[in-house]
Amino acid sequence: MMPPRDLALVALVILAWGSNFSAMKIALEELPPLLFVGLRFAILVPFIPFFPRPASWPAILAIGALINAGQFGFLFSAMQADVTAGLASLILQSQAPLTILLAWLVYGERITWVQGLGVGLAACGLAGFGLASGGNITVTGLGLILCGALCWASGNLVFRRLPGVDMLALFLWASLVPPLPMLGLSLMTETADPWGEIMALSPAGWGAVVYVALISTVLGYSIWGTLLSRHPAALVTPFALLIPVVGLATAAIVLGERVTGAEALAGLTVLAGLALAVLGPRYAALRASRRAPPAP
């Protein structure tokens, strides 16, 4: 069991990551999505000299392309007009069952029946969002977020080859990847004057961009890395299931978002699937260890 101090740190990082989606929505009211991706990571580049390079360049480039650029490029594009902040925080967590499926396809990792049930439930919930589209989410928005979740899941396969890596240092070094490509794509598809868009940001817009860049990444991963250094990953990582709960609550308070009945049912189905996929195998292993006869 974690001491109260570490439980408070868990609550702080989950609050930072859950509320992050509302900050994204605020920034996207003033910035086009691809330009926002580039600016968000450009802010982090000055921190790189303070951290030793944490992994090989291929790993850094892969994380930068898949998670920093791919995930957030799709996510921000969806959030600008096609999905609310609260639902985005929930649907993006489909990266968990997608990671399980990709690990099976790429690495041949076994999927337990509990994980399979969890993946199936999550898929049913996502299908429910497709059927309920038109309220707080469109089919286009759902597809874009699922593309972002797939990029995140693909990046997770890279993480599996980097045990014990400093997560904060890796994300900071990987922030070298998005700025120039996102600026180029923004010039081609979004705006002819990216500098003017940035200079026109209001104080609220700048506050949201800085919050997303510094609080979510620097503060969030610093605390998360500290917790993982003190406790087993199996004890820490399940708390991430609370991120969409905080995301939905924060969006309701800050942005006045409301979830329809059909969306709530789909969301509960996704959460149930995530819980089974993430916690089910650990619970089964715990029960098996308790039933095992004591060593002679």
C-alpha positions as CSV (number, residue, x, y, z in Angstrom):
1,M,0.0,0.0,0.0
2,M,1.3,3.5,-0.8
3,P,1.9,6.0,2.0
4,P,-0.4,9.1,2.1
5,R,2.3,11.2,0.6
6,D,2.6,9.1,-2.6
7,L,-1.2,8.8,-2.8
8,A,-1.3,12.6,-2.9
9,L,1.3,12.6,-5.7
10,V,-0.8,10.1,-7.6
11,A,-3.9,12.4,-7.2
12,L,-1.8,15.3,-8.4
13,V,-0.6,13.7,-11.6
14,I,-4.0,12.2,-12.4
15,L,-5.5,15.7,-11.9
16,A,-2.8,17.2,-14.2
17,W,-3.3,14.6,-17.0
18,G,-7.1,14.6,-16.7
19,S,-7.5,18.4,-16.7
20,N,-5.0,18.5,-19.6
21,F,-7.8,17.8,-22.1
22,S,-9.8,20.9,-21.1
23,A,-6.6,23.0,-21.5
24,M,-6.2,21.5,-25.0
25,K,-9.7,22.5,-25.9
26,I,-9.2,26.1,-24.7
27,A,-6.0,26.4,-26.7
28,L,-7.7,24.9,-29.8
29,E,-10.2,27.7,-29.8
30,E,-7.3,30.0,-30.9
31,L,-4.8,27.8,-32.6
32,P,-5.1,25.3,-35.5
33,P,-4.4,21.8,-34.3
34,L,-1.1,21.0,-36.1
35,L,0.4,24.4,-35.3
36,F,-0.6,23.7,-31.6
37,V,1.3,20.4,-31.7
38,G,4.4,22.1,-33.0
39,L,4.2,24.9,-30.5
40,R,3.5,22.6,-27.6
41,F,6.7,20.6,-28.2
42,A,8.8,23.6,-29.2
43,I,8.3,25.0,-25.7
44,L,9.9,21.8,-24.3
45,V,13.1,21.9,-26.4
46,P,15.0,24.3,-24.1
47,F,14.8,21.7,-21.3
48,I,16.7,19.1,-23.3
49,P,20.3,20.2,-22.3
50,F,19.4,19.5,-18.6
51,F,18.8,15.8,-19.3
52,P,21.2,13.2,-20.6
53,R,20.1,11.4,-23.8
54,P,18.0,8.5,-22.4
55,A,18.0,6.1,-25.3
56,S,19.2,5.5,-28.9
57,W,18.3,8.0,-31.6
58,P,16.1,5.5,-33.4
59,A,14.0,5.0,-30.2
60,I,13.8,8.8,-29.6
61,L,12.8,9.4,-33.2
62,A,10.2,6.6,-33.0
63,I,8.6,8.0,-29.8
64,G,8.7,11.5,-31.3
65,A,7.0,10.5,-34.5
66,L,4.4,8.0,-33.0
67,I,3.5,9.6,-29.7
68,N,4.5,13.2,-29.8
69,A,3.6,14.0,-33.4
70,G,1.2,11.2,-34.4
71,Q,-0.9,10.9,-31.3
72,F,-1.3,14.6,-30.6
73,G,-1.7,15.5,-34.3
74,F,-4.8,13.2,-34.6
75,L,-6.1,14.1,-31.1
76,F,-5.9,17.8,-31.6
77,S,-7.5,17.6,-35.0
78,A,-10.4,15.6,-33.5
79,M,-10.8,17.9,-30.5
80,Q,-10.9,21.2,-32.5
81,A,-14.4,20.5,-33.9
82,D,-15.4,16.8,-33.7
83,V,-15.3,15.7,-30.1
84,T,-15.6,17.2,-26.6
85,A,-12.6,17.3,-24.2
86,G,-14.2,14.8,-21.8
87,L,-15.0,12.2,-24.4
88,A,-11.5,12.6,-25.9
89,S,-9.9,11.8,-22.6
90,L,-12.0,8.6,-22.4
91,I,-11.7,7.3,-25.9
92,L,-8.0,8.0,-26.1
93,Q,-7.5,5.3,-23.4
94,S,-8.4,2.7,-26.1
95,Q,-4.6,2.7,-26.5
96,A,-4.6,0.1,-23.7
97,P,-6.5,-2.7,-25.6
98,L,-4.8,-1.6,-28.8
99,T,-1.4,-2.1,-27.1
100,I,-2.5,-5.6,-26.1
101,L,-3.5,-6.5,-29.6
102,L,-0.3,-5.1,-31.2
103,A,1.9,-6.9,-28.7
104,W,0.1,-10.1,-29.7
105,L,0.6,-9.4,-33.4
106,V,4.2,-8.1,-33.2
107,Y,5.8,-9.9,-30.3
108,G,3.5,-12.9,-30.0
109,E,2.5,-12.1,-26.5
110,R,-0.3,-14.3,-25.2
111,I,-3.7,-12.7,-24.6
112,T,-5.6,-14.2,-21.7
113,W,-9.3,-14.8,-21.8
114,V,-9.8,-11.9,-19.3
115,Q,-7.8,-9.5,-21.5
116,G,-9.8,-10.8,-24.6
117,L,-13.0,-10.0,-22.8
118,G,-11.7,-6.6,-21.8
119,V,-10.7,-5.8,-25.4
120,G,-14.1,-7.0,-26.7
121,L,-16.0,-4.8,-24.2
122,A,-13.9,-1.8,-25.0
123,A,-14.6,-2.4,-28.7
124,C,-18.3,-2.6,-28.0
125,G,-18.1,0.7,-26.2
126,L,-16.3,2.4,-29.0
127,A,-18.9,1.0,-31.5
128,G,-21.5,2.6,-29.2
129,F,-19.8,6.0,-29.6
130,G,-20.1,5.5,-33.4
131,L,-23.8,4.8,-33.1
132,A,-24.3,7.7,-30.8
133,S,-22.3,10.2,-32.9
134,G,-23.8,13.5,-33.6
135,G,-24.1,14.8,-30.0
136,N,-20.7,15.3,-28.5
137,I,-18.7,13.3,-31.1
138,T,-18.8,12.7,-34.8
139,V,-17.7,9.6,-36.7
140,T,-14.8,11.7,-38.0
141,G,-13.8,12.6,-34.5
142,L,-14.0,9.0,-33.3
143,G,-11.9,7.9,-36.2
144,L,-9.2,10.6,-35.6
145,I,-8.9,9.8,-31.9
146,L,-8.7,6.1,-32.6
147,C,-5.8,6.9,-35.0
148,G,-4.2,8.8,-32.2
149,A,-4.7,5.9,-29.8
150,L,-3.1,3.6,-32.4
151,C,-0.1,5.8,-32.6
152,W,0.2,5.8,-28.8
153,A,-0.2,2.0,-28.7
154,S,2.5,1.6,-31.4
155,G,4.8,3.9,-29.3
156,N,4.1,1.6,-26.3
157,L,5.7,-1.2,-28.2
158,V,8.9,0.9,-28.5
159,F,8.7,1.5,-24.7
160,R,8.7,-2.3,-24.1
161,R,12.2,-2.4,-25.6
162,L,13.4,0.4,-23.2
163,P,12.9,-1.0,-19.7
164,G,13.8,1.4,-16.9
165,V,14.1,4.4,-19.3
166,D,13.7,7.9,-17.8
167,M,10.2,8.8,-19.2
168,L,10.5,12.5,-18.7
169,A,14.0,12.7,-20.4
170,L,12.7,10.5,-23.3
171,F,9.7,12.7,-23.9
172,L,11.8,15.9,-23.8
173,W,14.3,14.5,-26.3
174,A,11.5,13.3,-28.5
175,S,10.1,16.8,-28.5
176,L,12.8,17.6,-31.1
177,V,10.7,15.7,-33.7
178,P,7.3,17.4,-34.0
179,P,8.0,21.2,-34.3
180,L,9.4,21.5,-37.9
181,P,7.2,18.8,-39.5
182,M,4.1,20.2,-37.8
183,L,5.0,23.7,-38.9
184,G,5.4,22.5,-42.4
185,L,2.1,20.6,-42.4
186,S,0.4,23.6,-40.8
187,L,1.7,25.9,-43.5
188,M,0.3,23.6,-46.2
189,T,-3.1,22.9,-44.7
190,E,-4.0,25.3,-41.9
191,T,-2.6,28.8,-42.1
192,A,-0.3,31.0,-44.2
193,D,0.8,33.0,-41.2
194,P,1.7,30.7,-38.3
195,W,3.7,33.4,-36.5
196,G,0.8,35.7,-36.6
197,E,-1.5,33.0,-35.2
198,I,0.9,32.5,-32.3
199,M,1.4,36.2,-31.6
200,A,-2.4,36.7,-31.6
201,L,-2.9,34.2,-28.7
202,S,-4.7,35.7,-25.7
203,P,-3.4,35.3,-22.2
204,A,-5.9,32.4,-21.7
205,G,-4.6,30.8,-24.9
206,W,-1.0,31.1,-23.8
207,G,-1.9,29.8,-20.3
208,A,-3.5,26.7,-21.9
209,V,-0.5,26.0,-24.2
210,V,1.9,26.3,-21.3
211,Y,-0.2,24.2,-19.1
212,V,-0.3,21.4,-21.7
213,A,3.4,21.6,-22.3
214,L,4.8,22.1,-18.8
215,I,2.2,20.8,-16.3
216,S,1.2,17.7,-18.3
217,T,4.6,16.7,-19.5
218,V,7.3,18.1,-17.2
219,L,5.4,17.9,-13.9
220,G,3.3,14.9,-14.8
221,Y,6.1,12.7,-16.0
222,S,8.5,13.8,-13.2
223,I,6.0,12.7,-10.6
224,W,5.0,9.5,-12.5
225,G,8.7,8.5,-12.8
226,T,9.2,9.1,-9.1
227,L,6.3,6.9,-8.2
228,L,7.5,4.1,-10.5
229,S,10.9,4.3,-8.9
230,R,9.4,3.8,-5.4
231,H,6.6,1.2,-6.1
232,P,6.0,-1.7,-8.5
233,A,4.5,-0.7,-11.8
234,A,1.5,-3.0,-11.1
235,L,0.6,-0.8,-8.1
236,V,1.1,2.5,-9.9
237,T,-0.2,2.1,-13.5
238,P,-3.8,1.1,-12.7
239,F,-4.4,4.6,-11.3
240,A,-4.2,5.8,-14.9
241,L,-7.7,4.4,-15.4
242,L,-8.9,7.5,-13.4
243,I,-7.6,9.9,-16.1
244,P,-10.8,9.8,-18.2
245,V,-12.9,10.2,-15.0
246,V,-11.1,13.3,-14.1
247,G,-11.1,14.4,-17.7
248,L,-14.9,14.2,-17.9
249,A,-15.4,15.9,-14.6
250,T,-13.0,18.7,-15.4
251,A,-14.6,19.3,-18.8
252,A,-18.0,19.5,-17.2
253,I,-16.8,22.1,-14.6
254,V,-14.5,24.2,-16.8
255,L,-16.2,23.9,-20.2
256,G,-19.7,23.1,-19.3
257,E,-19.7,19.9,-21.3
258,R,-22.5,17.3,-20.8
259,V,-22.6,13.7,-21.7
260,T,-25.7,12.1,-23.3
261,G,-27.2,8.9,-21.9
262,A,-26.0,6.9,-24.9
263,E,-22.5,8.3,-24.6
264,A,-22.5,7.6,-20.8
265,L,-23.4,4.0,-21.5
266,A,-20.7,3.6,-24.2
267,G,-18.2,5.3,-21.9
268,L,-19.0,2.9,-19.0
269,T,-18.6,0.0,-21.4
270,V,-15.2,1.2,-22.5
271,L,-14.1,1.8,-18.9
272,A,-15.2,-1.7,-17.9
273,G,-13.2,-3.1,-20.8
274,L,-10.1,-1.1,-19.9
275,A,-10.4,-2.3,-16.3
276,L,-10.7,-5.9,-17.3
277,A,-7.8,-5.7,-19.8
278,V,-5.5,-3.9,-17.4
279,L,-6.4,-5.3,-14.0
280,G,-7.9,-8.7,-14.9
281,P,-4.6,-10.5,-15.5
282,R,-3.1,-9.1,-12.3
283,Y,-6.1,-10.2,-10.2
284,A,-5.9,-13.7,-11.8
285,A,-2.2,-14.0,-11.1
286,L,-2.8,-12.9,-7.5
287,R,-5.4,-15.5,-7.0
288,A,-3.2,-18.2,-8.5
289,S,-0.3,-17.3,-6.2
290,R,-2.6,-17.6,-3.2
291,R,-3.8,-21.0,-4.2
292,A,-0.3,-22.3,-4.9
293,P,0.9,-24.7,-2.3
294,P,3.7,-23.3,-0.1
295,A,7.3,-24.2,-1.1
296,P,8.7,-27.1,0.9
